[in-house]
Amino acid sequence: MKKVLSTLVGTSVLASVGLFSNIQSASAAIVGGAGTCEVGGITAEGVAYKDCGGYYSGNDKPSDALNLLDGGLFGDLGTWSQVATDDDFTASGQSGSWTLNPAYIGGNQFALAIKAGNSYSLYFWDNVGSPVDSGTFNTAGVELVGNPNNPNVPDLSHLTLYVSETTAVPEPLTILGAGAAISFGTAFKRKLGQGKKNDKKA
């Protein structure tokens, strides 16, 4: 019995460590990397984006960004949809504030496409409460335009809001850790029950 318990405890610890490592690497993942989408000054309701992807050549609409998001750009979050763009937003220039009217009210997993010049980048949040109706933007995370020897940051073309209401599927290690914990609890309960029976017999 001791061998079984020690094996179960070891499995639980390893699963927990693996799960923690996965969470750390997922939260630190910047798809575009330094010098591309990863720039400051991009917020929603005062909260900085959690992750970004880009830049990508062309236009995010009608389907390019949706294909990336549905394909798991920011994780297995199911099907995405476009809920706001162009006239829904008030914003202009290379950086500044944006407002959304009407406000987005719904799940907290959403992405903002910033389209400027000949490309766009996607910015992801999963930690902002509803409603969402304002924030800040910066077009420095897309491809520079103009003379290659003296390129310029392009002015904003448009913003697009994409949302996913789907709850992420648990990671395999999460399931393994939960299973190991349940097994440990069941084995411990049986051992405790056997101890009580032996005490009664004595």
Backbone bond lengths (Angstrom), bond angles and torsions (degrees), N, CA, C in turn:
res aa  C-N    CA-C-N  psi(-1)  N-CA   C-N-CA  omega(-1)  CA-C   N-CA-C  phi
1 M - - - 1.462 - - 1.530 111.21 -
2 K 1.367 114.82 -40.56 1.469 118.66 179.44 1.519 110.89 -60.86
3 K 1.349 115.49 -38.80 1.467 119.66 -179.86 1.524 110.80 -64.01
4 V 1.358 115.96 -41.24 1.469 120.53 178.69 1.515 110.69 -62.97
5 L 1.347 115.87 -45.45 1.474 119.84 -179.38 1.522 111.79 -63.15
6 S 1.336 117.11 -43.21 1.468 119.28 -179.44 1.528 111.35 -65.70
7 T 1.347 116.71 -35.22 1.466 120.68 177.23 1.521 110.56 -65.62
8 L 1.331 116.12 -43.93 1.472 120.33 179.93 1.518 111.61 -64.61
9 V 1.327 116.80 -41.81 1.473 120.57 178.81 1.521 109.96 -63.11
10 G 1.339 116.58 -44.61 1.467 120.86 179.28 1.513 111.63 -60.62
11 T 1.343 116.36 -42.65 1.474 120.77 179.12 1.515 110.77 -62.78
12 S 1.347 117.03 -42.38 1.472 121.02 -179.84 1.519 111.44 -62.45
13 V 1.342 115.77 -43.05 1.471 119.91 -179.57 1.520 110.45 -64.17
14 L 1.341 116.45 -46.17 1.466 119.56 179.93 1.518 111.38 -62.18
15 A 1.325 117.13 -40.76 1.463 120.68 179.33 1.513 110.82 -64.09
16 S 1.335 116.21 -40.47 1.468 119.86 -179.67 1.520 111.01 -65.80
17 V 1.340 115.97 -42.76 1.471 119.75 178.87 1.516 110.62 -62.90
18 G 1.331 116.70 -44.21 1.463 120.97 178.95 1.505 111.75 -62.54
19 L 1.343 116.22 -41.40 1.469 120.57 178.96 1.512 110.30 -63.44
20 F 1.355 117.11 -44.07 1.454 120.32 179.75 1.526 111.06 -61.35
21 S 1.333 116.31 -40.53 1.469 120.16 178.81 1.515 111.02 -63.17
22 N 1.349 116.71 -41.01 1.458 120.58 179.02 1.509 111.31 -63.26
23 I 1.351 116.16 -42.64 1.466 119.99 179.48 1.516 110.20 -62.95
24 Q 1.333 117.06 -44.48 1.453 120.82 179.99 1.522 111.23 -59.58
25 S 1.351 116.97 -46.86 1.458 119.35 -176.06 1.527 110.68 -69.33
26 A 1.341 117.15 -34.17 1.463 119.47 -179.75 1.513 110.91 -68.28
27 S 1.350 116.91 -41.44 1.458 118.82 -177.41 1.523 111.57 -72.44
28 A 1.328 117.17 -22.55 1.459 120.43 -178.16 1.523 112.64 -91.59
29 A 1.325 116.96 -6.27 1.464 120.17 -173.98 1.522 111.93 -72.06
30 I 1.301 116.82 119.91 1.457 122.24 171.63 1.515 105.89 -114.37
31 V 1.314 116.23 111.00 1.465 120.58 -172.01 1.517 111.47 -61.41
32 G 1.316 116.22 -41.99 1.456 118.59 -176.70 1.515 113.46 -79.51
33 G 1.332 116.09 -35.25 1.454 120.33 -179.84 1.525 112.22 85.00
34 A 1.319 115.67 171.60 1.458 121.80 -178.15 1.523 110.65 -58.56
35 G 1.320 116.42 139.04 1.454 121.27 178.00 1.511 113.54 88.71
36 T 1.325 117.87 -2.66 1.461 120.11 176.71 1.522 108.25 -119.23
37 C 1.358 116.83 -111.87 1.466 118.67 -176.06 1.526 112.87 -71.12
38 E 1.316 117.71 -21.14 1.457 121.28 -171.44 1.533 111.53 -75.49
39 V 1.334 115.93 90.20 1.462 121.88 178.24 1.522 108.74 -135.52
40 G 1.318 115.89 160.07 1.460 120.67 178.73 1.520 111.54 -86.59
41 G 1.318 115.04 178.41 1.454 120.51 174.88 1.517 114.72 79.80
42 I 1.338 117.64 17.82 1.464 120.48 178.77 1.519 107.88 -118.91
43 T 1.345 116.16 112.97 1.451 121.10 -175.58 1.529 111.08 -137.34
44 A 1.328 114.52 163.69 1.461 122.90 169.52 1.520 106.17 -135.35
45 E 1.320 116.23 121.14 1.468 121.96 -177.26 1.533 111.43 54.08
46 G 1.331 116.00 37.58 1.462 121.01 177.41 1.517 115.11 80.52
47 V 1.340 118.20 1.90 1.470 122.35 -178.18 1.525 109.28 -106.58
48 A 1.329 116.57 128.42 1.469 121.11 178.42 1.531 109.88 -70.01
49 Y 1.329 115.76 151.05 1.467 120.05 179.58 1.530 110.59 -61.54
50 K 1.330 115.06 153.26 1.465 121.15 -179.63 1.521 111.67 -89.43
51 D 1.323 117.16 -33.61 1.459 121.91 -174.23 1.524 108.44 -152.27
52 C 1.314 117.65 160.38 1.461 119.81 178.22 1.516 111.01 -147.27
53 G 1.315 115.74 160.70 1.452 122.38 177.44 1.513 109.97 -139.53
54 G 1.308 116.83 137.79 1.454 119.36 178.34 1.523 111.76 134.02
55 Y 1.317 116.83 -175.64 1.464 119.93 4.01 1.534 111.58 -85.04
56 Y 1.340 114.20 161.92 1.454 122.08 179.29 1.524 109.29 -121.16
57 S 1.312 117.12 136.31 1.465 121.07 179.56 1.519 110.68 -69.83
58 G 1.324 116.15 147.41 1.450 121.39 176.17 1.515 113.03 93.41
59 N 1.332 115.13 -153.98 1.462 122.38 -174.31 1.524 109.64 -111.63
60 D 1.327 116.54 141.53 1.463 119.35 177.46 1.524 112.30 -68.65
61 K 1.336 117.16 -27.30 1.467 121.83 -179.23 1.527 109.69 -101.33
62 P 1.321 119.53 155.69 1.455 125.16 -0.18 1.522 114.99 -84.49
63 S 1.338 118.63 -17.97 1.469 117.65 -171.31 1.527 115.13 -136.35
64 D 1.329 118.87 -11.10 1.465 119.69 -174.58 1.530 112.17 -59.17
65 A 1.330 116.55 -49.84 1.464 119.90 -178.89 1.523 111.22 -66.46
66 L 1.323 117.16 -40.17 1.467 120.63 178.97 1.527 111.09 -61.40
67 N 1.322 117.25 -38.76 1.462 120.64 177.87 1.531 111.20 -62.92
68 L 1.338 116.27 -41.11 1.466 120.49 177.97 1.525 110.99 -65.38
69 L 1.326 116.47 -45.57 1.467 121.11 -177.84 1.522 111.24 -66.93
70 D 1.334 116.34 -46.16 1.473 120.07 178.41 1.528 111.23 -63.93
71 G 1.324 116.22 -26.99 1.460 121.00 179.27 1.514 114.06 -80.12
72 G 1.334 117.82 1.04 1.462 120.94 175.37 1.507 115.42 94.82
73 L 1.321 118.50 27.28 1.471 121.41 180.00 1.522 111.66 -52.50
74 F 1.325 117.22 -42.78 1.471 121.38 -179.27 1.531 112.06 -112.07
75 G 1.313 116.72 22.94 1.457 120.64 179.28 1.520 111.34 113.22
76 D 1.312 114.96 175.26 1.465 121.11 -177.81 1.526 109.09 -80.36
77 L 1.326 116.09 84.08 1.465 121.70 -176.14 1.522 111.99 -113.14
78 G 1.317 116.76 18.19 1.458 120.26 174.71 1.520 113.55 74.27
79 T 1.325 114.85 -148.36 1.462 121.85 -176.01 1.523 111.40 -87.70
80 W 1.328 114.98 135.92 1.465 121.73 179.06 1.524 109.48 -105.95
81 S 1.332 115.52 159.65 1.468 119.96 174.83 1.520 109.86 -143.42
82 Q 1.317 115.56 154.15 1.465 121.80 177.14 1.527 107.65 -87.52
83 V 1.328 116.42 128.41 1.473 119.05 -178.50 1.526 113.73 -117.31
84 A 1.333 117.39 -17.00 1.462 119.08 -179.81 1.520 110.26 -158.10
85 T 1.351 116.54 146.51 1.462 121.07 176.49 1.529 109.80 -165.63
86 D 1.307 116.56 172.39 1.465 125.03 173.15 1.532 113.57 44.40
87 D 1.340 117.29 -106.79 1.463 121.36 -172.74 1.522 113.75 -67.65
88 D 1.341 117.58 -14.04 1.468 119.85 177.15 1.534 110.71 -71.46
89 F 1.325 115.98 -23.57 1.461 121.83 -177.32 1.528 110.90 -104.36
90 T 1.322 114.96 149.78 1.460 121.53 168.35 1.519 106.75 -118.42
91 A 1.336 116.70 113.57 1.457 122.59 -179.24 1.519 108.59 -170.17
92 S 1.327 117.72 150.04 1.463 121.25 176.97 1.522 110.15 -162.52
93 G 1.348 114.92 164.22 1.455 120.72 178.18 1.523 112.09 90.50
94 Q 1.331 114.97 -159.87 1.463 121.22 -178.90 1.520 112.76 -97.04
95 S 1.320 117.00 -18.63 1.462 121.80 177.76 1.523 108.47 -164.67
96 G 1.302 115.77 163.23 1.455 119.87 179.23 1.513 110.66 144.68
97 S 1.322 115.99 -155.47 1.458 120.53 -177.80 1.531 110.53 -100.03
98 W 1.321 115.60 157.24 1.461 121.23 172.86 1.522 109.11 -130.79
99 T 1.308 115.16 149.96 1.457 120.62 173.54 1.523 108.22 -128.73
100 L 1.316 114.78 151.14 1.462 122.22 -178.73 1.523 108.87 -123.49
101 N 1.338 115.86 125.94 1.463 120.83 -179.53 1.531 109.26 -139.47
102 P 1.337 118.18 116.11 1.469 126.45 5.31 1.522 112.27 -77.03
103 A 1.330 115.79 159.88 1.456 121.77 179.94 1.527 110.18 -65.05
104 Y 1.321 115.80 151.10 1.466 120.57 174.79 1.524 108.44 -83.30
105 I 1.323 116.20 125.15 1.465 122.24 177.23 1.523 106.94 -124.11
106 G 1.301 116.87 115.91 1.458 119.37 -177.78 1.507 111.47 171.48
107 G 1.336 116.62 -149.67 1.460 121.48 -178.72 1.512 111.99 -66.25
108 N 1.334 115.62 164.27 1.470 118.75 -174.72 1.516 113.97 -96.69
109 Q 1.330 119.65 9.06 1.456 121.85 175.76 1.523 108.24 -101.52
110 F 1.325 116.39 107.31 1.464 119.35 -179.59 1.517 110.57 -146.74
111 A 1.324 114.62 162.03 1.468 121.56 -179.70 1.521 109.09 -132.46
112 L 1.306 115.93 144.21 1.459 123.08 178.10 1.517 108.41 -114.19
113 A 1.336 116.13 122.28 1.462 120.18 173.84 1.516 108.57 -91.01
114 I 1.329 116.14 130.54 1.461 121.99 174.52 1.525 106.46 -110.41
115 K 1.320 115.55 110.44 1.475 121.80 -178.99 1.522 108.38 -104.90
116 A 1.335 115.75 126.45 1.463 121.66 178.18 1.517 108.56 -152.83
117 G 1.329 117.37 139.81 1.459 119.93 -178.84 1.514 110.72 62.69
118 N 1.331 115.71 -128.84 1.461 121.34 -176.17 1.526 113.94 -103.76
119 S 1.324 117.27 16.68 1.463 119.00 -175.73 1.523 111.10 -154.01
120 Y 1.330 115.24 176.80 1.466 121.02 178.02 1.529 109.38 -148.39
121 S 1.326 115.68 160.17 1.454 122.42 173.05 1.522 108.23 -130.22
122 L 1.323 116.22 156.21 1.460 122.65 -179.22 1.531 109.65 -115.44
123 Y 1.330 115.73 137.21 1.460 122.19 -179.16 1.524 108.89 -124.39
124 F 1.329 116.14 133.18 1.464 122.17 -170.32 1.523 112.44 -116.34
125 W 1.333 115.34 138.08 1.464 123.31 173.94 1.525 108.90 -128.32
126 D 1.339 116.15 146.34 1.464 120.02 168.94 1.529 110.49 -140.68
127 N 1.333 115.54 19.97 1.459 119.80 -173.60 1.527 112.62 -135.59
128 V 1.328 116.99 28.13 1.464 120.81 -179.01 1.521 108.25 -116.84
129 G 1.325 116.25 130.47 1.459 119.76 178.45 1.519 111.87 -73.89
130 S 1.322 115.18 166.89 1.466 122.02 -179.93 1.533 108.04 -96.51
131 P 1.326 119.96 147.43 1.465 128.41 1.96 1.530 113.27 -84.87
132 V 1.322 115.28 162.96 1.461 122.24 175.98 1.522 107.30 -116.09
133 D 1.330 117.14 118.90 1.473 119.32 -179.56 1.515 113.85 -141.59
134 S 1.352 118.13 4.64 1.468 118.63 -179.70 1.523 110.51 -160.04
135 G 1.329 114.17 162.65 1.458 120.58 177.95 1.514 109.89 176.68
136 T 1.320 115.74 -163.06 1.463 121.35 178.55 1.521 109.22 -130.09
137 F 1.332 116.13 156.60 1.463 120.53 -179.19 1.525 110.45 -138.13
138 N 1.326 114.60 167.52 1.460 122.27 -179.17 1.528 106.36 -156.62
139 T 1.299 118.46 127.00 1.474 120.88 -178.20 1.527 113.29 -91.04
140 A 1.323 117.53 8.85 1.467 120.18 179.97 1.523 112.23 -69.10
141 G 1.337 118.03 -11.09 1.457 121.32 -179.00 1.514 114.31 -90.91
142 V 1.335 118.06 11.38 1.464 120.99 175.27 1.529 108.99 -114.51
143 E 1.326 116.33 178.44 1.457 120.61 -177.78 1.526 111.15 -67.18
144 L 1.330 115.56 135.14 1.457 119.80 176.72 1.523 109.96 -69.33
145 V 1.321 116.61 155.72 1.469 121.27 -177.17 1.522 110.38 -125.08
146 G 1.353 115.62 170.44 1.457 120.81 176.62 1.510 112.82 92.37
147 N 1.312 115.72 -155.48 1.457 122.88 -178.38 1.530 110.44 -61.01
148 P 1.347 118.45 123.86 1.470 120.56 -179.74 1.524 113.13 -56.89
149 N 1.334 117.04 -28.07 1.462 120.01 179.67 1.521 112.37 -80.39
150 N 1.329 116.69 -17.71 1.467 120.76 179.75 1.535 108.96 -148.15
151 P 1.348 116.59 66.19 1.463 119.93 -174.13 1.522 112.89 -70.51
152 N 1.313 114.79 158.30 1.466 121.13 -179.30 1.520 110.88 -121.52
153 V 1.330 114.72 152.77 1.462 120.56 171.21 1.524 106.70 -75.68
154 P 1.339 118.46 127.07 1.467 120.21 -176.89 1.527 112.85 -77.33
155 D 1.327 116.11 157.77 1.463 121.50 173.94 1.524 109.28 -75.28
156 L 1.302 115.57 155.44 1.460 121.99 179.23 1.524 110.98 -62.33
157 S 1.325 115.82 134.32 1.458 121.38 172.28 1.519 109.30 -92.74
158 H 1.359 116.11 -55.24 1.456 119.96 176.18 1.527 110.55 -164.20
159 L 1.325 115.37 165.08 1.455 123.81 172.54 1.524 107.98 -114.26
160 T 1.324 116.69 146.90 1.462 121.21 175.86 1.519 108.64 -135.92
161 L 1.329 116.36 135.13 1.461 121.32 178.67 1.528 109.47 -104.92
162 Y 1.343 115.30 126.19 1.455 122.78 177.27 1.527 108.81 -117.31
163 V 1.332 117.27 142.14 1.465 119.71 -177.95 1.526 111.36 -132.25
164 S 1.320 114.86 153.00 1.459 122.73 172.18 1.516 107.86 -130.20
165 E 1.313 116.21 127.29 1.455 120.97 178.47 1.520 111.21 -98.08
166 T 1.325 117.31 1.44 1.460 121.19 -173.82 1.513 111.07 -83.16
167 T 1.324 116.01 134.88 1.458 121.10 175.22 1.517 108.56 -77.15
168 A 1.323 116.43 135.77 1.464 120.74 -178.61 1.525 111.17 -63.09
169 V 1.333 116.43 142.36 1.465 122.39 176.10 1.519 108.16 -72.61
170 P 1.361 118.59 134.10 1.466 120.21 -178.97 1.524 112.00 -59.10
171 E 1.328 115.81 144.77 1.465 121.06 176.76 1.529 108.99 -66.32
172 P 1.342 118.22 150.60 1.471 120.48 177.73 1.517 112.84 -54.00
173 L 1.342 117.85 -38.74 1.467 119.71 -179.82 1.522 111.86 -67.40
174 T 1.332 117.65 -28.36 1.455 120.28 175.94 1.520 109.42 -64.63
175 I 1.328 116.18 -44.74 1.463 121.62 179.11 1.523 109.66 -64.04
176 L 1.340 117.57 -44.12 1.455 122.08 179.34 1.525 111.24 -60.57
177 G 1.329 116.19 -44.76 1.466 120.67 179.53 1.514 111.80 -62.63
178 A 1.342 116.24 -43.06 1.467 120.09 178.94 1.526 110.34 -64.29
179 G 1.337 116.72 -41.96 1.467 120.79 179.01 1.518 111.82 -62.58
180 A 1.338 116.30 -42.17 1.464 120.67 179.50 1.529 110.53 -64.73
181 A 1.325 116.92 -40.02 1.466 121.03 179.50 1.526 110.75 -64.97
182 I 1.331 117.30 -41.66 1.466 121.44 178.75 1.530 109.89 -64.85
183 S 1.336 116.77 -43.58 1.467 121.01 179.06 1.522 110.80 -61.19
184 F 1.322 116.06 -43.20 1.461 120.86 179.21 1.519 110.27 -62.18
185 G 1.337 116.53 -44.30 1.462 120.98 -179.71 1.518 111.69 -63.26
186 T 1.336 117.00 -42.59 1.465 121.70 179.42 1.525 110.89 -64.01
187 A 1.341 116.82 -45.78 1.464 120.95 179.87 1.528 110.99 -63.43
188 F 1.310 117.07 -39.90 1.467 121.88 179.96 1.524 110.19 -65.55
189 K 1.344 116.00 -41.63 1.466 121.00 -179.93 1.529 110.19 -64.06
190 R 1.342 117.63 -41.85 1.462 121.23 178.01 1.525 110.99 -62.51
191 K 1.312 116.21 -44.67 1.466 121.38 179.76 1.515 110.29 -61.27
192 L 1.325 116.89 -41.80 1.456 122.32 179.03 1.523 110.24 -64.43
193 G 1.354 116.56 -41.79 1.467 121.39 178.84 1.517 111.21 -64.68
194 Q 1.325 118.86 -39.96 1.465 122.12 178.73 1.521 110.64 -65.56
195 G 1.328 115.80 -37.54 1.477 120.44 178.67 1.517 110.97 -62.85
196 K 1.331 117.31 -41.10 1.462 121.27 -179.86 1.526 111.10 -66.89
197 K 1.363 116.68 -39.01 1.460 121.02 178.35 1.524 110.28 -63.42
198 N 1.324 116.86 -42.51 1.472 120.84 179.53 1.520 111.44 -64.40
199 D 1.356 116.32 -37.58 1.466 120.48 178.22 1.522 110.62 -63.33
200 K 1.356 117.22 -40.78 1.460 121.01 180.00 1.524 111.65 -65.42
201 K 1.352 116.24 -39.76 1.460 120.28 179.36 1.524 111.16 -64.98
202 A 1.348 115.12 -37.11 1.448 119.38 -179.45 1.529 109.53 -68.78
